[in-house]
Amino acid sequence: MNVNTPNKALLYSVISALLLCAAWPVVGFAPLIFIAFVPLLIVHKYCVDNNKTFFWYAQLTMLLWNFIINYWVCYAEVTAGIFASIANALLMATVLNVFSWSYRKLRTEFTLWLLPALWISFEHLHLHWDITWPWLTLGNVFSEYVPLIQWYEFTGHLGGSWWVWAVNILVYKLLSTTATSSPKKYTALTLTLLLP
């Protein structure tokens, strides 16, 4: 999977948003969340390799996801629904942009793992201020799979957010390496999926 044009980057950003929407409760299929950010991570690599700004691609993904999932807020108040979606998408895209900036500066193999830490920090802060919006906390995607997330008792839903990012990063790393990926990467992915 490779992105080599801005149009393809736009397409991958939209695919990422649609996967996020397709995973979200009540009608979604939650396991899709484990690949939902992979297209966006591929776009990020394209932006880094070609010295492009990642923010607008991230903003597109987050805007689409927020508007599609939060459409129902507009039934109560159109202005509030639009504002909530735009503001939340902007905050999420900013987190992704901070990650992108850090990635460009540090350029180590482990910089990708900064992303879950930044995202969980954002979600934690987002839960503890006056205009909190907890519905799109990534760990909530498994709300209809209660038997599978009994471990939330120890980590809370933010542990689920970490799980989502960890699997997405491992899938991305697996897809971005050569066809002769080491068994260690497959083992790491399998263990992360099965033993959160």
TAJOFEN-V92779 format. One record per residue. N is the residue number from 1. RES is the residue in one letter. SS is DSSP state (~ for helix, > for strand, _ for the rest). OMEGA is omega in whole degrees, 0 to 359 (999 if undefined). Layout:
((N & RES & SS & OMEGA) (N & RES & SS & OMEGA))
This chain:
((1 & M & _ & 184) (2 & N & _ & 176) (3 & V & _ & 181) (4 & N & _ & 177) (5 & T & _ & 177) (6 & P & ~ & 179) (7 & N & ~ & 178) (8 & K & ~ & 177) (9 & A & ~ & 176) (10 & L & ~ & 179) (11 & L & ~ & 180) (12 & Y & ~ & 177) (13 & S & ~ & 178) (14 & V & ~ & 178) (15 & I & ~ & 178) (16 & S & ~ & 179) (17 & A & ~ & 181) (18 & L & ~ & 176) (19 & L & ~ & 177) (20 & L & ~ & 179) (21 & C & ~ & 182) (22 & A & ~ & 179) (23 & A & ~ & 192) (24 & W & _ & 176) (25 & P & _ & 17) (26 & V & _ & 184) (27 & V & _ & 184) (28 & G & _ & 177) (29 & F & _ & 190) (30 & A & ~ & 180) (31 & P & ~ & 176) (32 & L & ~ & 180) (33 & I & ~ & 183) (34 & F & ~ & 175) (35 & I & ~ & 187) (36 & A & ~ & 182) (37 & F & _ & 181) (38 & V & ~ & 178) (39 & P & ~ & 179) (40 & L & ~ & 176) (41 & L & ~ & 176) (42 & I & ~ & 176) (43 & V & ~ & 178) (44 & H & ~ & 179) (45 & K & ~ & 177) (46 & Y & ~ & 181) (47 & C & ~ & 179) (48 & V & ~ & 182) (49 & D & ~ & 184) (50 & N & _ & 179) (51 & N & _ & 178) (52 & K & _ & 177) (53 & T & _ & 182) (54 & F & _ & 188) (55 & F & ~ & 185) (56 & W & ~ & 176) (57 & Y & ~ & 177) (58 & A & ~ & 180) (59 & Q & ~ & 178) (60 & L & ~ & 179) (61 & T & ~ & 183) (62 & M & ~ & 177) (63 & L & ~ & 180) (64 & L & ~ & 180) (65 & W & ~ & 182) (66 & N & ~ & 181) (67 & F & ~ & 182) (68 & I & ~ & 183) (69 & I & ~ & 184) (70 & N & _ & 182) (71 & Y & _ & 186) (72 & W & _ & 179) (73 & V & ~ & 179) (74 & C & ~ & 176) (75 & Y & ~ & 179) (76 & A & ~ & 182) (77 & E & _ & 185) (78 & V & ~ & 182) (79 & T & ~ & 180) (80 & A & ~ & 179) (81 & G & ~ & 179) (82 & I & ~ & 180) (83 & F & ~ & 181) (84 & A & ~ & 181) (85 & S & ~ & 181) (86 & I & ~ & 182) (87 & A & ~ & 181) (88 & N & ~ & 178) (89 & A & ~ & 179) (90 & L & ~ & 178) (91 & L & ~ & 180) (92 & M & ~ & 179) (93 & A & ~ & 177) (94 & T & ~ & 177) (95 & V & ~ & 179) (96 & L & ~ & 179) (97 & N & ~ & 175) (98 & V & ~ & 175) (99 & F & ~ & 182) (100 & S & ~ & 178) (101 & W & ~ & 179) (102 & S & ~ & 180) (103 & Y & ~ & 180) (104 & R & ~ & 181) (105 & K & ~ & 187) (106 & L & ~ & 177) (107 & R & _ & 174) (108 & T & _ & 180) (109 & E & ~ & 185) (110 & F & ~ & 182) (111 & T & ~ & 177) (112 & L & ~ & 183) (113 & W & ~ & 172) (114 & L & ~ & 183) (115 & L & ~ & 178) (116 & P & ~ & 180) (117 & A & ~ & 178) (118 & L & ~ & 182) (119 & W & ~ & 181) (120 & I & ~ & 175) (121 & S & ~ & 177) (122 & F & ~ & 182) (123 & E & ~ & 179) (124 & H & ~ & 178) (125 & L & ~ & 181) (126 & H & ~ & 179) (127 & L & _ & 187) (128 & H & _ & 172) (129 & W & _ & 190) (130 & D & _ & 181) (131 & I & _ & 181) (132 & T & _ & 178) (133 & W & _ & 188) (134 & P & ~ & 186) (135 & W & ~ & 183) (136 & L & ~ & 170) (137 & T & _ & 189) (138 & L & ~ & 180) (139 & G & ~ & 179) (140 & N & ~ & 183) (141 & V & ~ & 182) (142 & F & ~ & 185) (143 & S & _ & 178) (144 & E & _ & 181) (145 & Y & _ & 187) (146 & V & ~ & 179) (147 & P & ~ & 181) (148 & L & ~ & 186) (149 & I & ~ & 177) (150 & Q & _ & 179) (151 & W & _ & 174) (152 & Y & ~ & 177) (153 & E & ~ & 182) (154 & F & ~ & 185) (155 & T & ~ & 187) (156 & G & _ & 182) (157 & H & ~ & 176) (158 & L & ~ & 172) (159 & G & ~ & 175) (160 & G & ~ & 177) (161 & S & ~ & 177) (162 & W & ~ & 180) (163 & W & ~ & 179) (164 & V & ~ & 181) (165 & W & ~ & 181) (166 & A & ~ & 180) (167 & V & ~ & 178) (168 & N & ~ & 180) (169 & I & ~ & 179) (170 & L & ~ & 177) (171 & V & ~ & 178) (172 & Y & ~ & 181) (173 & K & ~ & 178) (174 & L & ~ & 181) (175 & L & ~ & 184) (176 & S & ~ & 177) (177 & T & _ & 181) (178 & T & _ & 181) (179 & A & _ & 180) (180 & T & _ & 179) (181 & S & _ & 183) (182 & S & _ & 177) (183 & P & ~ & 180) (184 & K & ~ & 181) (185 & K & ~ & 177) (186 & Y & ~ & 179) (187 & T & ~ & 179) (188 & A & ~ & 179) (189 & L & ~ & 181) (190 & T & ~ & 180) (191 & L & ~ & 179) (192 & T & ~ & 177) (193 & L & ~ & 188) (194 & L & ~ & 184) (195 & L & _ & 183) (196 & P & _ & 999))
